[in-house]
């Protein structure tokens, strides 16, 4: 599980801890793709309306898999070797 979170963090998929409303997933996705948080939330809702019922699976799954930006920063600092 930590490998998945580390890969997502390395690729910039991290939840926003300061601009998130519920879990920070949409604002984190928006930050990754260069969108504002409200635009990414709107696109997320529109996309989920196209795939009915998926919102009950996709958002909690992303919330669980995407690390928060605080924990991603802490993990990169703690994994560096000491000199």
C-alpha positions as CSV (number, residue, x, y, z in Angstrom):
1,X,0.0,0.0,0.0
2,X,2.9,2.4,0.8
3,X,4.3,1.7,-2.7
4,X,1.1,3.0,-4.3
5,X,1.0,6.1,-2.1
6,X,4.7,6.8,-2.8
7,X,4.1,6.4,-6.5
8,X,1.1,8.8,-6.4
9,X,3.1,11.3,-4.3
10,X,6.1,11.1,-6.7
11,X,3.7,11.9,-9.6
12,X,2.1,14.8,-7.9
13,X,-1.1,13.2,-6.9
14,X,-1.5,14.4,-3.3
15,X,-4.5,15.6,-1.4
16,X,-4.6,19.2,-0.5
17,X,-4.7,19.8,3.3
18,X,-5.3,23.5,3.1
19,X,-7.7,23.9,0.1
20,X,-9.8,20.8,0.5
21,X,-13.4,20.8,1.6
22,X,-14.1,17.2,2.3
23,X,-10.9,15.2,1.8
24,X,-8.8,17.4,-0.5
25,X,-9.0,15.0,-3.4
26,X,-10.4,17.3,-6.0
27,X,-8.2,20.2,-5.1
28,X,-5.2,17.9,-5.2
29,X,-6.2,16.7,-8.6
30,X,-6.7,20.2,-9.7
31,X,-3.3,21.2,-8.5
32,X,-1.7,18.3,-10.3
33,X,-3.4,19.3,-13.6
34,X,-3.0,23.0,-13.2
35,X,-6.7,23.8,-12.5
36,X,-8.3,25.8,-9.7
37,X,-10.0,23.8,-6.9
38,X,-13.5,24.8,-7.9
39,X,-12.9,24.0,-11.6
40,X,-11.6,20.6,-10.7
41,X,-14.5,19.9,-8.4
42,X,-16.9,20.9,-11.2
43,X,-15.2,18.6,-13.7
44,X,-15.1,15.8,-11.1
45,X,-18.9,16.1,-10.6
46,X,-19.6,16.3,-14.3
47,X,-17.4,13.3,-15.0
48,X,-19.1,11.3,-12.2
49,X,-22.5,12.1,-13.6
50,X,-21.5,10.5,-16.9
51,X,-20.6,7.3,-15.0
52,X,-23.6,6.9,-12.6
53,X,-22.9,5.3,-9.3
54,X,-19.2,5.6,-9.6
55,X,-19.0,8.6,-7.2
56,X,-19.6,6.2,-4.3
57,X,-16.5,4.2,-5.3
58,X,-14.1,6.7,-6.9
59,X,-13.9,9.5,-4.4
60,X,-13.4,7.3,-1.3
61,X,-10.9,5.2,-3.2
62,X,-8.9,8.3,-4.2
63,X,-9.2,9.6,-0.6
64,X,-7.7,6.4,0.7
65,X,-4.9,6.0,-1.9
66,X,-3.8,9.6,-2.3
67,X,-1.5,10.8,0.5
68,X,-2.0,14.2,2.0
69,X,0.5,16.8,1.0
70,X,1.7,17.0,4.6
71,X,2.5,13.3,4.9
72,X,4.1,13.3,1.4
73,X,6.4,16.1,2.4
74,X,7.2,14.4,5.7
75,X,7.9,11.1,3.9
76,X,10.3,12.6,1.5
77,X,12.2,14.3,4.3
78,X,12.4,11.2,6.4
79,X,13.6,9.0,3.6
80,X,16.7,11.1,2.8
81,X,19.9,9.6,4.2
82,X,21.6,11.5,6.9
83,X,25.1,12.8,6.2
